[in-house]
Amino acid sequence: MRDTRAVLAFLANQPADAPGKIGATGYCMGGGLALAAAGHFPEHFAAVTAYHPGHLATDAPDSPHLLAPKIQARVYVGGTSEDPSFPDAMKARLEAALRDAGVAHTVETYPARHGWVPSDTPVHDAAAAERHWQTLFALLDGALKR
């Protein structure tokens, strides 16, 4: 989160056409980092997405789901049907934490394998990747456009 703090400080000192909250998108382990950033710096984030993330609701003391009470951003999580790092029980645990904290969120499961978004991987799924773009832009448009 030191890097996130530095990026936010840098952005705060830049001339901007639309000052205000920002969005973050994370893929794989970046999904957990995006959620953690929204929890550690809630005043800066309006939207957070995580695609084919892993380990979002574990027993670790720094598990992203534990930050749910601090998150003010809208959250979208796109897990997969084939991902041992984010099984159904973990999805349910994350969703319960977000719901109980009153976070506007959606947690969905794509019929794909972990890592489906990048087109240069053997598990790329074109239909799921297209759906990812639709959900990403819908969330960002809804949360960031003024």
C-alpha beads as a LAMMPS data file, in Angstrom:
LAMMPS data file: protein, C-alpha beads

146 atoms
145 bonds

1 atom types
1 bond types

-500.0 500.0 xlo xhi
-500.0 500.0 ylo yhi
-500.0 500.0 zlo zhi

Masses

1 110.0

Atoms # bond

1 1 1 0.000 0.000 0.000
2 1 1 3.061 2.273 0.163
3 1 1 3.080 2.278 -3.630
4 1 1 -0.632 3.061 -3.718
5 1 1 -0.107 5.968 -1.329
6 1 1 2.660 7.296 -3.610
7 1 1 0.507 6.965 -6.741
8 1 1 -2.402 8.756 -5.059
9 1 1 -0.078 11.572 -3.952
10 1 1 1.281 11.856 -7.491
11 1 1 -2.222 11.997 -8.965
12 1 1 -3.290 14.643 -6.457
13 1 1 -0.564 16.936 -7.776
14 1 1 -1.465 16.566 -11.454
15 1 1 -3.698 18.930 -13.392
16 1 1 -6.875 17.003 -14.088
17 1 1 -9.937 17.546 -16.199
18 1 1 -12.145 15.707 -13.727
19 1 1 -10.819 15.746 -10.178
20 1 1 -12.380 13.335 -7.778
21 1 1 -12.410 9.670 -7.017
22 1 1 -10.768 7.100 -9.269
23 1 1 -11.273 3.491 -10.275
24 1 1 -8.964 0.501 -9.987
25 1 1 -8.947 -2.746 -11.917
26 1 1 -6.983 -5.799 -10.912
27 1 1 -6.394 -9.130 -12.586
28 1 1 -5.269 -12.223 -10.684
29 1 1 -3.396 -11.043 -7.576
30 1 1 -4.003 -7.460 -8.706
31 1 1 -7.663 -7.961 -7.818
32 1 1 -6.773 -8.337 -4.172
33 1 1 -4.518 -5.305 -4.373
34 1 1 -7.314 -3.225 -5.915
35 1 1 -9.721 -4.209 -3.129
36 1 1 -7.061 -3.538 -0.498
37 1 1 -6.392 -0.097 -1.983
38 1 1 -10.099 0.727 -1.800
39 1 1 -10.139 -0.374 1.826
40 1 1 -6.987 1.467 2.861
41 1 1 -7.780 4.658 0.924
42 1 1 -11.588 4.697 0.671
43 1 1 -11.829 8.434 0.078
44 1 1 -10.002 8.007 -3.251
45 1 1 -11.910 5.155 -4.922
46 1 1 -15.330 5.184 -6.565
47 1 1 -15.045 1.827 -8.354
48 1 1 -12.970 -1.330 -8.002
49 1 1 -12.979 -4.426 -10.177
50 1 1 -11.217 -7.751 -9.804
51 1 1 -11.132 -10.338 -12.593
52 1 1 -10.067 -13.947 -12.073
53 1 1 -8.777 -12.936 -8.631
54 1 1 -7.580 -15.261 -5.936
55 1 1 -7.371 -15.342 -2.167
56 1 1 -9.832 -12.487 -1.556
57 1 1 -11.378 -13.963 1.595
58 1 1 -8.900 -16.034 3.558
59 1 1 -8.026 -16.493 7.222
60 1 1 -4.965 -14.268 6.819
61 1 1 -4.980 -11.088 8.910
62 1 1 -4.504 -9.005 5.760
63 1 1 -7.224 -10.714 3.703
64 1 1 -8.950 -8.139 1.460
65 1 1 -12.447 -9.102 2.641
66 1 1 -11.613 -7.807 6.126
67 1 1 -11.431 -4.293 4.674
68 1 1 -15.045 -4.390 3.469
69 1 1 -16.336 -2.116 6.272
70 1 1 -14.000 0.624 5.035
71 1 1 -14.720 0.319 1.298
72 1 1 -16.832 3.125 -0.172
73 1 1 -16.335 2.163 -3.822
74 1 1 -18.657 0.101 -5.970
75 1 1 -17.125 -3.357 -6.324
76 1 1 -17.321 -5.901 -9.138
77 1 1 -15.638 -9.292 -8.840
78 1 1 -15.552 -11.733 -11.745
79 1 1 -14.343 -15.098 -10.529
80 1 1 -14.161 -18.303 -12.532
81 1 1 -15.723 -21.718 -12.389
82 1 1 -12.278 -23.338 -12.507
83 1 1 -10.032 -21.615 -9.980
84 1 1 -8.765 -23.259 -6.799
85 1 1 -7.524 -19.862 -5.548
86 1 1 -11.096 -18.499 -5.414
87 1 1 -13.515 -21.396 -4.789
88 1 1 -17.244 -20.982 -4.240
89 1 1 -16.911 -20.935 -0.439
90 1 1 -14.446 -18.053 -0.676
91 1 1 -16.733 -16.193 -3.087
92 1 1 -19.574 -16.585 -0.581
93 1 1 -17.360 -15.346 2.260
94 1 1 -16.331 -12.276 0.243
95 1 1 -19.888 -11.562 -0.800
96 1 1 -21.114 -11.833 2.799
97 1 1 -18.419 -9.405 3.971
98 1 1 -19.329 -6.882 1.271
99 1 1 -23.064 -7.279 1.886
100 1 1 -22.731 -6.978 5.663
101 1 1 -20.634 -3.825 5.210
102 1 1 -23.233 -2.273 2.900
103 1 1 -20.863 -2.143 -0.071
104 1 1 -22.557 -1.883 -3.473
105 1 1 -21.160 -4.957 -5.180
106 1 1 -21.545 -7.776 -7.651
107 1 1 -19.707 -11.080 -7.419
108 1 1 -20.122 -13.289 -10.486
109 1 1 -18.676 -16.549 -11.700
110 1 1 -17.599 -16.838 -15.326
111 1 1 -17.598 -20.287 -16.955
112 1 1 -13.889 -20.027 -17.633
113 1 1 -10.460 -20.849 -16.238
114 1 1 -8.259 -18.617 -14.108
115 1 1 -6.509 -16.094 -16.341
116 1 1 -9.124 -16.019 -19.093
117 1 1 -8.911 -12.292 -19.928
118 1 1 -5.461 -11.821 -21.556
119 1 1 -5.616 -12.867 -25.189
120 1 1 -2.063 -14.196 -25.206
121 1 1 -2.639 -17.016 -22.722
122 1 1 -3.663 -20.600 -23.459
123 1 1 -6.739 -20.238 -21.205
124 1 1 -8.059 -17.108 -22.954
125 1 1 -11.815 -17.212 -23.408
126 1 1 -13.012 -14.684 -25.986
127 1 1 -16.658 -14.680 -24.901
128 1 1 -15.810 -14.286 -21.218
129 1 1 -13.248 -11.591 -22.045
130 1 1 -15.876 -9.659 -23.990
131 1 1 -18.272 -9.904 -21.051
132 1 1 -15.457 -8.654 -18.803
133 1 1 -15.121 -5.519 -20.951
134 1 1 -18.857 -4.917 -20.731
135 1 1 -18.936 -5.214 -16.934
136 1 1 -15.755 -3.176 -16.510
137 1 1 -16.942 -0.246 -18.613
138 1 1 -20.437 -0.341 -17.121
139 1 1 -19.058 -0.089 -13.594
140 1 1 -16.525 2.610 -14.440
141 1 1 -19.072 4.631 -16.425
142 1 1 -21.629 4.398 -13.653
143 1 1 -19.219 5.298 -10.868
144 1 1 -16.877 7.807 -12.513
145 1 1 -18.728 9.742 -15.199
146 1 1 -20.155 13.047 -14.068

Bonds

1 1 1 2
2 1 2 3
3 1 3 4
4 1 4 5
5 1 5 6
6 1 6 7
7 1 7 8
8 1 8 9
9 1 9 10
10 1 10 11
11 1 11 12
12 1 12 13
13 1 13 14
14 1 14 15
15 1 15 16
16 1 16 17
17 1 17 18
18 1 18 19
19 1 19 20
20 1 20 21
21 1 21 22
22 1 22 23
23 1 23 24
24 1 24 25
25 1 25 26
26 1 26 27
27 1 27 28
28 1 28 29
29 1 29 30
30 1 30 31
31 1 31 32
32 1 32 33
33 1 33 34
34 1 34 35
35 1 35 36
36 1 36 37
37 1 37 38
38 1 38 39
39 1 39 40
40 1 40 41
41 1 41 42
42 1 42 43
43 1 43 44
44 1 44 45
45 1 45 46
46 1 46 47
47 1 47 48
48 1 48 49
49 1 49 50
50 1 50 51
51 1 51 52
52 1 52 53
53 1 53 54
54 1 54 55
55 1 55 56
56 1 56 57
57 1 57 58
58 1 58 59
59 1 59 60
60 1 60 61
61 1 61 62
62 1 62 63
63 1 63 64
64 1 64 65
65 1 65 66
66 1 66 67
67 1 67 68
68 1 68 69
69 1 69 70
70 1 70 71
71 1 71 72
72 1 72 73
73 1 73 74
74 1 74 75
75 1 75 76
76 1 76 77
77 1 77 78
78 1 78 79
79 1 79 80
80 1 80 81
81 1 81 82
82 1 82 83
83 1 83 84
84 1 84 85
85 1 85 86
86 1 86 87
87 1 87 88
88 1 88 89
89 1 89 90
90 1 90 91
91 1 91 92
92 1 92 93
93 1 93 94
94 1 94 95
95 1 95 96
96 1 96 97
97 1 97 98
98 1 98 99
99 1 99 100
100 1 100 101
101 1 101 102
102 1 102 103
103 1 103 104
104 1 104 105
105 1 105 106
106 1 106 107
107 1 107 108
108 1 108 109
109 1 109 110
110 1 110 111
111 1 111 112
112 1 112 113
113 1 113 114
114 1 114 115
115 1 115 116
116 1 116 117
117 1 117 118
118 1 118 119
119 1 119 120
120 1 120 121
121 1 121 122
122 1 122 123
123 1 123 124
124 1 124 125
125 1 125 126
126 1 126 127
127 1 127 128
128 1 128 129
129 1 129 130
130 1 130 131
131 1 131 132
132 1 132 133
133 1 133 134
134 1 134 135
135 1 135 136
136 1 136 137
137 1 137 138
138 1 138 139
139 1 139 140
140 1 140 141
141 1 141 142
142 1 142 143
143 1 143 144
144 1 144 145
145 1 145 146
